[in-house]
């Protein structure tokens, strides 16, 4: 079931957009947006992990694990939506149907006509229009035979490469797309602390990785030099279990904290803002850079949501502290500060 607050299509919404404002209401997990922010909600999913926009085809894709996170049950599937928010194919790509193998799909990326999906210890490629399987690239077996490999995300750099996050193996792999799919180890080590999300910075071309185990954010140059971009301080616990990361076209970074139920934005000046909280376990979020939308899947609530984002202003990024009004609990009393309403 999909509900919208407007009949306008997702990709043709009015440009008057506000920042994300989401909340969780009641024990049944009802998702809603605050009164001044339109939203599109998708319910009835099956453990959705990632939400991806493909503006080139005016489509959206949602990966559904549909069962245990690491089970080889071949029943995972990909849901496809049109630009007006309608589900065009609930099981557009389905494990076990025909010659499709798909156990627990998580991260996704589109390059030209190909949809790439991470699935446990393999990267799978599908035709984004027909859903036909095109190729499978498996990770090499761990030398000790004991390490648990778990590919959870993938990002494309626009230069013919993909970057894969292996949360279980504490590794980032690089895939060269031409002339054939070729896998190589990019960065690895316990210091990655369970890399759960990967994205490519649209301005610098650097690889950004978020960790699930320690709430760290890493910046990696194309040459493989790693630096710690952000982490919890000695007296602060800003992040807990980061699960997703992406950028808007201006270079602001968005990260989701699955345990704390928050979405953070880091501006180009390195200042952090909480743009949403009280969320039911946001997973691997995505950004539609063309239409400036944020796409948030809720893996534990079997739902997903799309919201408009603020456009940057000429200010330094400083803003007044958020109140409950920003999340739809009370209506701001603007008339008292701005004068009487217009006739």
C-alpha positions as CSV (number, residue, x, y, z in Angstrom):
1,X,0.0,0.0,0.0
2,X,1.3,3.5,-0.9
3,X,-0.2,6.7,0.4
4,X,0.8,10.2,-0.6
5,X,-0.2,13.6,0.6
6,X,-0.5,14.9,-3.0
7,X,-1.4,13.6,-6.4
8,X,1.7,15.1,-7.9
9,X,4.3,12.5,-9.0
10,X,7.4,12.1,-6.9
11,X,9.7,13.5,-9.6
12,X,7.4,16.4,-10.4
13,X,6.6,17.8,-6.9
14,X,6.5,21.5,-6.4
15,X,10.0,22.8,-5.5
16,X,8.8,24.3,-2.2
17,X,10.3,21.5,0.0
18,X,11.1,21.4,3.6
19,X,13.5,19.2,5.6
20,X,12.7,15.7,6.6
21,X,10.3,15.3,9.5
22,X,9.3,11.8,10.4
23,X,8.0,10.1,13.6
24,X,6.8,6.8,14.9
25,X,3.2,6.7,16.2
26,X,1.9,3.9,18.3
27,X,3.0,0.3,18.8
28,X,1.9,-0.8,15.3
29,X,4.6,1.4,13.6
30,X,2.5,3.9,11.7
31,X,4.7,6.2,9.8
32,X,3.7,9.8,9.1
33,X,5.1,13.2,8.2
34,X,4.6,16.4,10.0
35,X,1.9,18.8,8.7
36,X,4.1,20.9,6.5
37,X,6.2,18.2,4.8
38,X,4.8,16.0,2.1
39,X,5.8,12.4,2.2
40,X,5.3,9.1,0.3
41,X,5.0,6.0,2.4
42,X,5.4,2.4,1.2
43,X,4.2,-0.4,3.5
44,X,3.8,-4.1,3.2
45,X,7.5,-4.7,2.3
46,X,9.6,-7.6,3.6
47,X,12.6,-6.5,5.6
48,X,13.6,-3.6,3.2
49,X,17.3,-2.8,3.4
50,X,18.1,-0.2,0.7
51,X,16.1,2.4,-1.2
52,X,17.6,3.6,-4.5
53,X,16.7,6.2,-7.0
54,X,17.3,5.9,-10.7
55,X,16.3,9.3,-12.2
56,X,17.5,8.2,-15.7
57,X,14.6,5.7,-15.9
58,X,12.3,7.6,-13.5
59,X,12.2,4.6,-11.2
60,X,13.0,3.6,-7.6
61,X,14.2,0.3,-6.3
62,X,13.8,-1.2,-2.8
63,X,15.7,-4.4,-1.8
64,X,13.8,-6.8,0.4
65,X,15.7,-9.4,2.5
66,X,12.5,-11.3,3.2
67,X,13.7,-13.6,6.0
68,X,16.9,-13.9,8.0
69,X,19.6,-11.5,7.2
70,X,22.2,-14.1,6.3
71,X,20.0,-17.0,5.2
72,X,20.6,-18.7,1.8
73,X,16.9,-19.1,1.2
74,X,16.7,-17.7,-2.3
75,X,13.6,-15.7,-1.6
76,X,14.9,-12.2,-1.6
77,X,13.4,-9.7,-4.0
78,X,13.6,-6.2,-5.5
79,X,10.5,-3.9,-5.6
80,X,10.2,-1.4,-8.4
81,X,8.3,1.9,-8.2
82,X,7.5,4.4,-10.9
83,X,8.1,8.2,-10.6
84,X,4.6,8.8,-9.3
85,X,5.2,6.5,-6.3
86,X,3.2,3.5,-7.6
87,X,4.6,0.0,-7.3
88,X,5.0,-1.2,-10.8
89,X,6.3,-4.6,-9.8
90,X,6.3,-5.7,-6.1
91,X,8.6,-8.6,-6.9
92,X,10.4,-7.1,-10.0
93,X,13.4,-9.4,-9.4
94,X,12.7,-12.5,-7.2
95,X,15.0,-15.2,-6.0
96,X,13.9,-18.6,-7.0
97,X,11.9,-17.4,-10.0
98,X,13.3,-18.6,-13.3
99,X,17.1,-18.6,-13.2
100,X,17.3,-15.8,-10.6
101,X,19.3,-16.4,-7.4
102,X,18.8,-13.8,-4.7
103,X,19.1,-14.7,-1.1
104,X,19.2,-11.5,1.0
105,X,19.6,-8.5,-1.2
106,X,20.9,-5.4,0.5
107,X,22.9,-2.6,-1.2
108,X,22.1,-1.5,-4.8
109,X,23.7,0.7,-7.4
110,X,22.7,1.5,-11.0
111,X,25.3,2.0,-13.8
112,X,23.8,2.6,-17.3
113,X,21.3,-0.2,-17.9
114,X,22.5,-2.5,-15.1
115,X,21.2,-2.8,-11.5
116,X,23.9,-4.2,-9.2
117,X,22.8,-5.9,-5.9
118,X,24.9,-7.2,-3.0
119,X,23.8,-10.6,-1.8
120,X,25.7,-12.2,1.1
121,X,29.0,-13.0,-0.5
122,X,28.2,-12.1,-4.1
123,X,27.5,-9.2,-6.3
124,X,24.7,-9.8,-8.7
125,X,23.9,-7.8,-11.9
126,X,20.5,-7.5,-13.5
127,X,19.0,-5.6,-16.4
128,X,17.2,-2.7,-14.7
129,X,14.4,-2.7,-17.3
130,X,13.6,-6.4,-17.6
131,X,15.1,-7.8,-14.4
132,X,17.0,-10.4,-16.3
133,X,20.1,-11.7,-14.5
134,X,23.3,-10.7,-16.3
135,X,26.2,-11.8,-14.1
136,X,27.4,-12.9,-10.6
137,X,30.7,-12.0,-9.0
138,X,31.5,-14.0,-5.9
139,X,33.9,-12.9,-3.1
140,X,37.0,-15.1,-2.7
141,X,36.7,-17.7,0.1
142,X,38.4,-16.4,3.3
143,X,41.8,-18.0,3.9
144,X,41.0,-19.2,7.4
145,X,37.6,-20.5,6.4
146,X,36.0,-19.0,9.5
147,X,35.4,-15.3,8.6
148,X,31.8,-14.4,7.9
149,X,31.4,-12.5,4.7
150,X,28.5,-10.1,4.4
151,X,28.2,-7.7,1.6
152,X,25.8,-5.0,2.7
153,X,26.3,-2.1,0.3
154,X,27.6,-1.0,-3.1
155,X,28.3,2.4,-4.6
156,X,29.4,3.5,-8.1
157,X,32.0,6.2,-8.7
158,X,30.9,7.1,-12.3
159,X,34.4,6.1,-13.5
160,X,33.8,2.5,-14.2
161,X,34.2,1.2,-10.7
162,X,32.0,-0.1,-7.9
163,X,32.9,-0.2,-4.2
164,X,31.5,-3.0,-2.0
165,X,31.2,-2.9,1.8
166,X,31.8,-6.3,3.5
167,X,30.5,-5.8,7.0
168,X,31.4,-9.3,8.2
169,X,34.8,-9.4,6.7
170,X,35.8,-5.8,7.6
171,X,36.7,-5.0,4.1
172,X,36.0,-2.7,1.2
173,X,36.4,-4.2,-2.3
174,X,36.7,-2.5,-5.7
175,X,35.1,-3.9,-8.8
176,X,36.3,-2.8,-12.3
177,X,33.3,-3.0,-14.6
178,X,35.3,-3.2,-17.9
179,X,36.3,-5.2,-19.8
180,X,34.8,-7.8,-17.4
181,X,33.8,-7.7,-13.8
182,X,37.1,-7.9,-11.8
183,X,37.3,-7.8,-8.0
184,X,40.2,-6.5,-5.9
185,X,40.6,-5.8,-2.2
186,X,40.6,-2.1,-1.6
187,X,40.9,-1.6,2.1
188,X,40.6,-4.0,5.0
189,X,41.2,-4.3,8.7
190,X,39.5,-4.5,12.1
191,X,39.6,-0.6,12.3
192,X,36.8,-0.5,9.7
193,X,34.6,-1.8,12.6
194,X,31.9,-3.5,10.4
195,X,31.6,-1.2,7.4
196,X,27.8,-1.1,6.7
197,X,27.4,1.7,4.2
198,X,29.5,3.1,1.3
199,X,29.0,6.2,-0.9
200,X,31.1,8.2,-3.3
201,X,31.4,11.9,-2.6
202,X,30.0,13.8,-5.7
203,X,32.5,16.6,-5.3
204,X,35.8,14.9,-4.3
205,X,35.4,11.4,-5.7
206,X,36.5,10.0,-2.3
207,X,34.9,6.9,-0.9
208,X,33.0,7.4,2.4
209,X,32.3,4.5,4.6
210,X,30.2,4.3,7.8
211,X,30.8,1.6,10.5
212,X,28.1,-0.3,12.3
213,X,30.1,-1.5,15.2
214,X,31.6,1.7,16.4
215,X,29.7,4.5,14.7
216,X,32.7,5.9,12.8
217,X,32.8,7.6,9.4
218,X,35.9,7.1,7.1
219,X,37.1,9.0,4.1
220,X,39.1,7.0,1.6
221,X,40.9,8.5,-1.4
222,X,40.8,6.8,-4.8
223,X,44.4,5.6,-4.0
224,X,43.2,3.9,-0.8
225,X,44.5,6.4,1.8
226,X,42.1,6.2,4.8
227,X,41.3,8.9,7.3
228,X,38.8,9.0,10.1
229,X,36.3,11.7,9.2
230,X,34.1,11.6,12.3
231,X,33.6,9.4,15.4
232,X,32.2,9.5,18.9
233,X,34.2,11.7,21.3
234,X,35.4,10.7,24.8
235,X,32.4,12.4,26.5
236,X,29.9,12.1,23.7
237,X,28.1,9.2,22.0
238,X,26.7,10.9,18.9
239,X,26.5,7.7,16.8
240,X,25.8,4.1,17.7
241,X,25.1,1.8,14.8
242,X,25.4,3.6,11.5
243,X,23.8,1.7,8.6
244,X,23.6,4.0,5.6
245,X,25.3,7.0,3.9
246,X,24.7,9.1,0.8
247,X,25.2,12.6,-0.5
248,X,23.1,15.3,-2.1
249,X,24.4,17.1,-5.1
250,X,25.8,20.0,-3.1
251,X,28.1,17.7,-1.1
252,X,26.1,17.4,2.2
253,X,26.3,13.9,3.7
254,X,23.4,12.0,5.2
255,X,23.9,9.1,7.6
256,X,21.3,6.9,9.3
257,X,21.7,5.4,12.8
258,X,19.7,2.2,12.9
259,X,19.8,1.9,16.7
260,X,19.3,5.5,17.8
261,X,16.6,6.1,15.1
262,X,18.2,9.2,13.8
263,X,19.3,10.7,10.5
264,X,22.2,13.1,10.5
265,X,23.3,15.6,7.9
266,X,26.9,16.8,7.7
267,X,27.2,20.0,5.8
268,X,30.3,20.8,3.6
269,X,31.6,22.9,6.5
270,X,31.7,19.7,8.6
271,X,28.8,20.7,11.0
272,X,26.4,18.0,11.9
273,X,22.6,18.4,12.2
274,X,19.9,15.9,13.2
275,X,17.2,16.2,10.6
276,X,15.0,13.4,11.8
277,X,14.7,11.2,14.9
278,X,12.3,8.8,16.7
279,X,12.5,6.7,13.5
280,X,11.8,2.9,13.6
281,X,15.3,1.7,12.7
282,X,16.3,3.5,9.5
283,X,18.5,1.2,7.3
284,X,20.5,2.0,4.2
285,X,19.1,5.4,3.1
286,X,19.4,6.9,-0.4
287,X,19.3,10.4,-1.9
288,X,17.7,11.3,-5.2
289,X,20.1,14.0,-6.2
290,X,18.1,15.2,-9.2
291,X,14.9,15.9,-7.2
292,X,16.5,16.5,-3.8
293,X,14.6,13.7,-2.0
294,X,15.7,11.4,0.8
295,X,14.7,7.7,0.6
296,X,14.5,5.9,3.9
297,X,13.8,2.1,4.4
298,X,12.7,0.8,7.8
299,X,13.9,-2.8,7.8
300,X,12.3,-3.8,11.1
301,X,9.0,-2.1,10.2
302,X,8.6,-3.4,6.7
303,X,8.1,0.1,5.3
304,X,9.9,2.8,3.5
305,X,9.4,6.6,3.1
306,X,10.3,9.4,0.7
307,X,10.6,13.0,1.8
308,X,11.8,16.3,0.4
309,X,14.9,18.0,1.7
310,X,15.9,21.5,2.3
311,X,17.9,23.2,-0.4
312,X,21.1,25.0,0.9
313,X,21.0,28.7,1.6
314,X,23.7,31.4,1.6
315,X,24.0,31.0,5.3
316,X,26.9,29.2,7.0
317,X,24.6,26.3,7.9
318,X,23.9,27.5,11.5
319,X,20.3,27.3,12.5
320,X,18.1,27.5,15.6
321,X,17.9,24.4,17.7
322,X,15.1,22.1,16.6
323,X,12.0,21.7,18.7
324,X,9.2,19.1,18.7
325,X,7.5,21.3,16.2
326,X,10.1,20.2,13.6
327,X,8.8,16.6,14.0
328,X,5.1,17.3,13.8
329,X,4.2,17.1,17.5
330,X,3.0,20.7,17.8
331,X,2.3,23.4,15.3
332,X,4.7,26.3,15.4
333,X,3.1,29.6,16.5
334,X,4.5,31.6,13.7
335,X,1.8,34.3,13.8
336,X,3.0,35.5,17.2
337,X,6.5,36.2,15.8
338,X,5.7,37.2,12.3
339,X,2.6,39.3,12.8
340,X,-1.0,38.6,11.8
341,X,-1.7,36.3,8.9
342,X,-2.4,37.7,5.5
343,X,-6.0,38.4,4.5
